[in-house]
Amino acid sequence: MKELKINYLALLAVVVLQFVLGFLWYGPLFGDAWMEMVNLDLATIEADPPGAGEWITNVVAAVLAMYVLAWLFVKLNVRSLGRGAWIGLVIGFSFVLMSGMVSGMFAKDPYWLNWITTGNTTVGLMLGGAVLGMWTKEKG
């Protein structure tokens, strides 16, 4: 079996997938609940939309997270959708969801707000892991 290398086309696809997930997550799926818990409304968002700094940070965060996941999958020889999804879920649950929940509890954030914000990243890691796990590329 040949050694894996990072599939940059798959990496691009999962970065785009992160933005699609975010659009759905903070839009039709949980947008209203999220806006209520953070005391925002559409009028406020439209009057002061996110600027370049927020979008640049968002892109860098998505690229960095998915690149590190792809790098890890090469090191672990992940070659399947199921294993990729499982590892993404375990990483998301362990490092994102649980630490976010603890931080949120101490900050007295609404319980469901923590599920929404950390859930987006956890599901994104799971979906990204599934794609990276199934769409592999071998050296040579």
C-alpha positions as CSV (number, residue, x, y, z in Angstrom):
1,M,0.0,0.0,0.0
2,K,1.4,3.4,-1.0
3,E,1.9,6.2,1.4
4,L,-0.7,8.9,1.6
5,K,-0.2,12.6,0.9
6,I,-2.5,15.6,1.5
7,N,-5.1,15.8,-1.2
8,Y,-5.3,19.6,-1.8
9,L,-8.5,19.3,-3.9
10,A,-10.2,17.5,-1.1
11,L,-8.8,20.1,1.3
12,L,-10.4,22.9,-0.8
13,A,-13.7,21.0,-0.9
14,V,-13.9,20.6,2.9
15,V,-13.1,24.2,3.5
16,V,-16.0,25.1,1.2
17,L,-18.1,22.5,3.0
18,Q,-17.3,24.3,6.3
19,F,-18.8,27.6,4.9
20,V,-21.9,25.8,3.6
21,L,-22.4,24.1,7.0
22,G,-21.9,27.5,8.7
23,F,-24.5,29.1,6.4
24,L,-27.0,26.4,7.1
25,W,-26.2,26.1,10.9
26,Y,-26.4,29.8,11.6
27,G,-29.2,30.3,9.1
28,P,-32.2,28.0,8.7
29,L,-31.1,25.4,11.3
30,F,-30.2,27.4,14.4
31,G,-30.0,31.0,13.3
32,D,-33.1,32.3,15.1
33,A,-32.2,30.6,18.4
34,W,-28.5,31.7,18.1
35,M,-29.5,35.3,17.4
36,E,-31.9,35.3,20.4
37,M,-29.2,33.9,22.8
38,V,-26.6,36.5,21.7
39,N,-29.1,39.3,21.6
40,L,-28.9,40.1,17.9
41,D,-31.5,40.7,15.3
42,L,-31.4,40.9,11.5
43,A,-31.6,44.7,11.6
44,T,-28.6,45.0,13.8
45,I,-26.6,42.5,11.7
46,E,-27.6,44.3,8.5
47,A,-26.7,47.7,10.0
48,D,-23.2,46.4,11.0
49,P,-22.3,43.4,8.9
50,P,-19.1,41.4,9.5
51,G,-16.1,43.1,8.1
52,A,-13.0,41.9,6.4
53,G,-11.3,41.0,9.7
54,E,-14.1,38.5,10.6
55,W,-14.1,36.9,7.2
56,I,-10.3,36.7,6.9
57,T,-10.2,35.1,10.4
58,N,-13.0,32.7,9.4
59,V,-11.2,31.6,6.2
60,V,-7.8,31.2,8.0
61,A,-9.5,29.2,10.8
62,A,-11.3,26.9,8.4
63,V,-8.2,26.3,6.2
64,L,-5.9,25.7,9.3
65,A,-8.3,23.3,11.0
66,M,-8.9,21.2,7.8
67,Y,-5.2,21.3,6.9
68,V,-4.2,19.9,10.3
69,L,-6.9,17.3,10.0
70,A,-5.7,16.3,6.6
71,W,-2.1,16.2,7.9
72,L,-3.2,14.0,10.8
73,F,-5.0,11.7,8.5
74,V,-1.9,11.2,6.4
75,K,0.1,10.3,9.6
76,L,-2.7,7.9,10.8
77,N,-3.2,6.4,7.3
78,V,-6.9,7.2,7.3
79,R,-8.4,5.8,4.1
80,S,-12.1,5.6,4.6
81,L,-15.2,7.8,5.1
82,G,-16.2,6.0,8.3
83,R,-12.8,6.2,10.0
84,G,-12.4,9.8,8.9
85,A,-15.8,10.8,10.2
86,W,-15.2,9.0,13.5
87,I,-11.8,10.6,14.1
88,G,-13.2,14.0,13.2
89,L,-16.1,13.5,15.6
90,V,-13.8,12.3,18.4
91,I,-11.5,15.3,17.9
92,G,-14.5,17.7,17.7
93,F,-16.2,16.2,20.8
94,S,-13.1,16.0,22.9
95,F,-11.3,19.3,22.1
96,V,-14.1,21.6,20.9
97,L,-17.4,20.6,22.3
98,M,-16.4,19.6,25.8
99,S,-14.0,22.5,26.3
100,G,-16.5,25.0,24.9
101,M,-19.2,23.6,27.2
102,V,-17.0,24.0,30.2
103,S,-16.0,27.6,29.2
104,G,-19.6,28.4,28.5
105,M,-20.8,27.1,31.9
106,F,-18.3,29.2,33.8
107,A,-19.2,32.2,31.7
108,K,-22.9,31.6,32.4
109,D,-23.7,31.4,28.7
110,P,-27.1,29.9,27.9
111,Y,-26.7,26.1,27.8
112,W,-28.1,25.7,24.2
113,L,-25.8,28.5,22.9
114,N,-22.8,26.3,23.8
115,W,-24.4,23.4,21.9
116,I,-25.0,25.6,18.9
117,T,-21.5,27.2,18.7
118,T,-19.5,24.1,19.5
119,G,-21.8,21.8,17.6
120,N,-21.1,23.6,14.4
121,T,-17.4,23.1,14.7
122,T,-17.8,19.4,15.9
123,V,-20.1,18.5,13.0
124,G,-17.7,20.4,10.6
125,L,-14.8,18.3,11.8
126,M,-16.8,15.1,11.4
127,L,-18.0,16.0,7.9
128,G,-14.5,17.2,6.9
129,G,-13.1,14.0,8.3
130,A,-15.5,11.9,6.3
131,V,-14.5,13.7,3.0
132,L,-10.8,13.7,3.7
133,G,-11.0,10.0,4.8
134,M,-12.7,8.9,1.6
135,W,-10.9,11.2,-0.9
136,T,-7.3,10.2,-0.4
137,K,-4.3,10.7,-2.6
138,E,-1.2,8.5,-2.6
139,K,2.4,9.5,-3.2
140,G,4.0,8.6,-6.5
